[in-house]
Amino acid sequence: MKMTNETIFIRSPKRHNYSIIDNTCLRDPNLSWKAKGLFAYLLSLPDDWQIYQKDLVNRATDGDTSLRSGIIELEKAGI
């Protein structure tokens, strides 16, 4: 039996609670997965959402230092 690293993704139709975002940032090979995930999360928030670093730290397992480095990475990329 030959083992592979292949992952199967099952997609289901979405009718609510989803986001449509531009793939440009997500496909940028110069950005880390951390920065891409942070970017996608921020775009999923309502347009009038007030973003605070302290609040973001409480919404994931990354600590303050990790979050800040992701923000800096996005800023340096001009995103």
C-alpha positions in Angstrom: 0.0 0.0 0.0 1.4 3.4 -1.0 0.9 6.3 1.4 0.4 9.8 0.1 0.1 13.2 1.7 -3.0 13.9 -0.3 -5.8 15.7 1.6 -9.4 15.5 0.4 -11.6 18.6 0.9 -15.3 18.2 0.8 -17.1 21.4 -0.1 -20.7 22.1 0.7 -22.9 24.9 -0.5 -23.0 27.9 1.8 -26.1 29.9 2.3 -25.1 32.0 5.3 -22.2 32.9 7.6 -19.5 32.9 4.9 -17.2 35.5 3.3 -16.1 36.2 -0.2 -12.6 37.6 -0.4 -10.1 38.5 -3.1 -7.6 35.6 -3.4 -4.6 37.8 -4.3 -3.3 38.0 -0.7 -4.1 34.4 0.0 -2.0 33.2 -3.0 0.9 35.5 -2.3 3.9 33.2 -1.7 5.7 36.0 0.2 3.2 35.9 3.0 3.2 33.4 5.9 0.1 31.3 6.6 -0.3 33.3 9.8 -0.5 36.6 7.9 -2.9 35.0 5.3 -5.2 33.6 8.0 -5.2 36.9 9.9 -6.0 38.8 6.7 -8.9 36.4 5.9 -10.2 36.7 9.5 -10.1 40.5 9.4 -12.0 40.6 6.1 -14.7 38.4 7.6 -15.6 41.0 10.2 -18.4 43.5 9.6 -17.3 46.7 7.8 -18.0 48.8 10.9 -16.2 46.5 13.3 -13.7 48.3 15.6 -10.5 46.3 15.5 -8.4 46.2 18.7 -5.2 44.1 19.1 -6.2 43.0 22.6 -9.6 41.8 21.3 -7.9 39.8 18.5 -5.5 38.1 21.0 -8.6 36.8 22.8 -10.1 35.3 19.7 -7.3 32.8 18.9 -4.6 30.7 20.5 -1.7 32.9 19.2 -0.3 35.3 21.8 0.3 39.0 21.5 3.8 38.6 20.0 2.5 36.3 17.2 -0.4 38.5 16.4 1.8 41.6 16.3 4.2 39.9 13.9 1.4 38.9 11.6 0.1 42.5 11.6 3.6 43.8 10.9 4.0 41.3 8.0 0.7 42.5 6.4 1.7 46.2 6.9 5.1 45.6 5.2 3.3 43.9 2.3 1.1 47.0 2.0 -2.1 45.1 2.9 
